[in-house]
Amino acid sequence: MSNNITNTPEELIQKEYTAGFVTDIETETLPPGLSEDVVREISRKKVEPVWLTEWRLDAFRRWQKMDEPTWAHVKYPPIDYQAISYFAAPKGEKPKSLDEVDPELLRTYEKLGIPLHEQKMLAGVEEDPSQPRVAVDAVFDSVSITTTFKETLKEHGVVFSSFSEAVHSHPDLVKKYLGSVVPKQDNFYAALNSAVFSDGSFVYVPKGVRCPMELSTYFRINAENTGQFERTLIIADEGSYVSYLEGCTAPMRDENQLHAAVVELIALDDAQIKYSTVQNWYPGDENGVGGIYNFVTKRGACRGARSHISWTQVETGSAITWKYPSVILRGDDSIGEFYSVALTNNRQQADTGTKMTHIGRNTKSTIISKGISAGHSSNAYRGLVRMNPGARNARNFTQCDSLLIGSECAAHTFPYIESRRKDAIVEHEATTTRVSDDQLFMCRQRGIEPEKAVSMIVNGFCRDVFRELPMEFAVEASKLLEVSLEGAVG
Amino acid sequence: MISEPVKIAPWLDAKQIEQTLQDAKMPLPRKDPWKYTSLNQVLQHLDGPFEGNDQFPASNGNGVLIGALCDPEIEPFAREYVSQVSKNSNNVLNSVNLLRAQQGYAIVSCESSESSRPAVHISASDSCERVLIVVQEHTRLEVIEHTSGGNRVIECVLLAGSQLLHRRLQPASTNVEYNSLTVNLKENSNYRMVQYSVGAKLRRNDIVVNIEGEGAQVDISGGWKLSDTSHLDTQLTVNHLAKGASSQQKFHGVVGDSARAVFNGRIYIARDAPQTDAHLQNKNIAISDGASIFTKPELEIYADDVACSHGATSGQLDEKQIFYLRTRGVPDERSRELILEGFLTEIVEHEEGANVLGIEHRGME
C-alpha cells in the first residue's frame, strides 16, 4: 500500500468491489415489460388475495400518469421501464427448510458473510456471549430464500417473515398498515414499487416486547436485466423495541439495474425502532459504466406518544442514490433521528438526506449527515425540516458536513427549513472542507502512512454516525470506507 | 422578422428578446425558486400599469456620470453591459423588464479619491426601470437605493480594483415589488451591500453576484422586520467563478403577526475557483404564532481547496435572556424589545437602516 504513494490520488482511490460475483443458478424470470398483465402475473405468482391485486393495479394506473422526478442533483440517461424484467426467482418450489435450499445459493450467502445457519450462530452465542445474535431474512432477486430464528422469535411473539408470507399469515396487519406511511401515489418510484413489489421483510413486535435479537434483511440482486422492488413493513406496537439491519449487494455488470424499494416503519406509543442500513450495491466501474440505480422511499411514522424512530445509513455503493429516509413525528414527545455517511467515488452520484415533519408537541429531531466525495463523484445532502403550526416546543438540530478528496469531485447541500410555529427551534449548520494538510502533516509526523492517515481522518469525520450503528455493522462500515478510500492521499 | 427597437436601449431588438423569452424555460409556480412566493402575483405586477418616473438619481458630488442609457456619453457603457451583465443569471423576468421599462439610466463612476467617494441616491418609485451601474477601475462609489413598489432591475459591474458600497432601504409598502440585482466583480474589486427591509404586500429581491476576477471580495448583509400579512422573499446567489475570492453573507430577521419571510442563500463554487472562502448565515426569530419562516442555505461546490460553511436558525426569543433583564428590573415588554434590537443591531451599520427597521442606531458609520 505504502509503495503507491507517488501515484495521483485519482489512481489511488481504487475501490475493490468484493461482492461483484454472479451466482450461477437457474432463474425463472418474467419477460421484460410492464403492463397490467405483468402486475396481475406477479400477484398471481405470489397467490395474493384480490384486495392486494387491486391495490397493485390501482398503483400501476396512478404510476402511468406520473412523471419521473427531475429535481434531484443527478444525471442519468432515460430509463426504459419496458426493458426491465419485473420478476426473477430461483427456479423450483420455495424451500421448506434450509436443507432444501439450493447449495449454490447457500454458498452465495456464505461468500457474502451472511449467516443463514442458526445452529452455528447459536453455538457461537453459547461460547461467546458478546457475539450478538442476528436473525436474517435473505432476499434473492424477487423472492425471500429463508428467514432464520423464526421459532425463537415466535416464542417472544415477534413476527419476522418475508412479506409474501405475511400477506397470508397476518393479512389484517398487512392490510391495515401497507401504504399507510408511504401511500402508493406518494412519488413515481413508490408508485412503481407498489405496483410490482415482489418480496421484502415484515416485522411485527407486539406490545411491551423487546425484540431479543437484531433482525436483518440481506438483499441480493443476481439476475440480469431485472430490477429489484422490495417492500419492507415494520410495526412496533406499544412499548416495544426492535433494531433492524439492512444490507445489499449486486454483481458487477455493465448494465444499470434499478432498485426501487419502499420501507415503511410504524411506531406506536412508547415504541422504538432503530433501522440501520449498510448499502453496498455495485457502484459501477471507474468510468461510471454499470452499477445500481438506487431509488428508494423510506419513511417512518412516530404515531404514538413518546415513540422513537432512528435511521442510520452508510451509503457506499450504487451508481446513483436517490434516498431520503424520513420521519413523521405525529405523536407528542416523539423523537426522530437520522445519521448518515454517504461516500461517493469514481463517477457515483448521490442525492440523499432526510425529511423531518414535526406535527406533535415537544417533538425532537436530530440530523447528522456526513458526505465524502472522491474521484469524479457528486454527493448532495437534501433535507427538509418542517415545523407545523401544532408542533409546540418542537426542536430540531441539523449538522451536515462534507469532505472533499480530490479536485474533480463535488459536494452540495440543499436544506429546506419551514417553520410555522413561534416556539419551534430549528438549527442547521453545514461545512465543506477537504482533508486538511495540517491533519495529514500531524499524522505523517508521527510516522503514519498517508493512506492510513486519510483513512483515520475519514473515520474520525464519520465517528458521530458510526457510533449509532450496531456493533457488527459499525465494523463492516469502517472496513467498507477503508476499502473504498484505499490509497487516497487527499 | 422585422426588428423593433427596445424603448430604453434602441440598439437592442425587442422582437429578438421576445423570441428568446418564448423559447426560454419559464419558472414554474410553487417550485424552486418560486416555491414560497406567488409567481403569478409577480407576473401580474410586471404587467403594470406603473406610474412612471422621469427623474434621474441625484449625486452629492463630482466624479460620477448619470444619464439615460441612450445618452451619447453613456451609450458606449450601455451597449457593452446592458443585458450582458445578467445574461447568465437565467432570469427571464430581467428580459420582461427590458421590454417594458419606461426608463433606463446608468450611473458610471469616473474618478474618486482616497478621502471622498461620490454617493448617488436612487429614489423609490412605482415604475418599471432598468439601471446600469459601472464602477470603473480603481474608483469608489456609494449607492443608496430606496425601493417601494415597482420593478427595478439593476445590472452592476465592478471593474478591477474598484469598490462599491450599496445600501438598499426597503420601507413599509402596501404594494407588490420585484427587484432584481446582478453584480459582476472583476479582479480585486470589493462589493459591500446592506439591505434593510420591512413589510410590503409582496416584496421579492433576487440578487445574483458573479465573482469573475481573482481576489474579489463580497460582503452582503441584511435585516428584516416583518409584521401584519407582509411577505418578503430574498433569493441570493453568490457564484464563485475565480480563485482566491471571499464572500460573507449574514442575514437576521424578525417575523411577527402572520408575516412570511423567505430566504434562499446559495453559494456556488466552480471548479476553477479554488482557495475560496465563503460563508453564509441566516438567523430568524418568530415573535408570533402566525409567523412563517422558510429558509434554505445552499452549497454547491465543485472545487476541493475551499473553506465554506453556512448556518440557518429559526426560533423564538430566548427566555433566559428575558429572565436576565427581568431580574434587573426591566419590564417584560421592554426586555423583549431590547433583545430584538440587539439581534438586529448586529447587521445594522447605518442610521437610515436603523430608521427603516424602527430601532435605535447604536453602531458607527
Contacts between the chains, C-beta under 8 A, distances in Angstrom:
chain1	res1	chain2	res2	distance
A	71	B	31	7.9
A	71	B	32	7.7
A	387	B	314	7.8
A	389	B	289	7.3
A	402	B	299	7.6
A	402	B	301	7.3
A	404	B	301	7.2
A	404	B	303	8.0
A	404	B	304	3.9
A	404	B	306	7.8
A	405	B	304	7.2
A	406	B	304	6.2
A	407	B	271	7.3
A	407	B	274	7.3
A	407	B	303	6.4
A	407	B	304	4.9
A	407	B	305	7.2
A	408	B	271	7.5
A	409	B	304	6.9
A	410	B	300	7.6
A	410	B	301	6.2
A	410	B	302	4.6
A	411	B	299	7.2
A	411	B	301	5.0
A	412	B	298	7.3
A	412	B	299	6.1
A	412	B	300	4.7
A	412	B	301	6.6
A	413	B	297	7.5
A	413	B	298	6.2
A	413	B	299	4.2
A	413	B	310	7.2
A	414	B	296	6.8
A	414	B	298	5.3
A	415	B	296	6.3
A	415	B	297	6.6
A	415	B	298	7.7
A	415	B	312	7.3
A	416	B	294	7.5
A	416	B	296	5.0
A	417	B	293	7.2
A	417	B	294	6.9
A	417	B	295	4.8
A	417	B	296	6.6
A	417	B	312	5.7
A	417	B	314	5.9
A	418	B	292	7.5
A	418	B	293	7.6
A	418	B	294	5.1
A	419	B	284	7.6
A	419	B	286	6.7
A	419	B	292	6.9
A	419	B	293	4.5
A	419	B	294	7.7
A	419	B	314	4.3
A	420	B	291	7.8
A	420	B	292	4.8
A	420	B	293	8.0
A	421	B	286	7.5
A	421	B	289	7.1
A	422	B	286	4.5
A	422	B	287	6.8
A	422	B	288	6.0
A	422	B	289	4.9
A	422	B	291	6.4
A	422	B	316	5.1
A	423	B	316	5.1
A	424	B	314	7.3
A	424	B	315	7.3
A	424	B	316	8.0
A	425	B	313	7.6
A	425	B	314	7.3
A	425	B	315	4.0
A	425	B	316	7.3
A	426	B	312	7.6
A	426	B	313	6.4
A	426	B	314	4.4
A	426	B	315	6.9
A	427	B	311	7.8
A	427	B	312	7.9
A	427	B	313	4.9
A	427	B	315	7.7
A	428	B	297	7.0
A	428	B	310	8.0
A	428	B	311	6.3
A	428	B	312	4.7
A	428	B	313	7.0
A	429	B	309	7.2
A	429	B	310	7.4
A	429	B	311	4.3
A	430	B	297	7.2
A	430	B	299	6.3
A	430	B	309	6.5
A	430	B	310	5.3
A	430	B	311	7.2
A	431	B	308	6.9
A	431	B	309	4.4
A	432	B	299	5.7
A	432	B	301	5.3
A	432	B	306	6.6
A	432	B	307	7.9
A	432	B	308	4.4
A	432	B	309	7.3
A	433	B	306	7.4
A	433	B	307	6.0
A	433	B	308	7.6
A	434	B	304	4.4
A	434	B	305	6.2
A	434	B	306	7.5
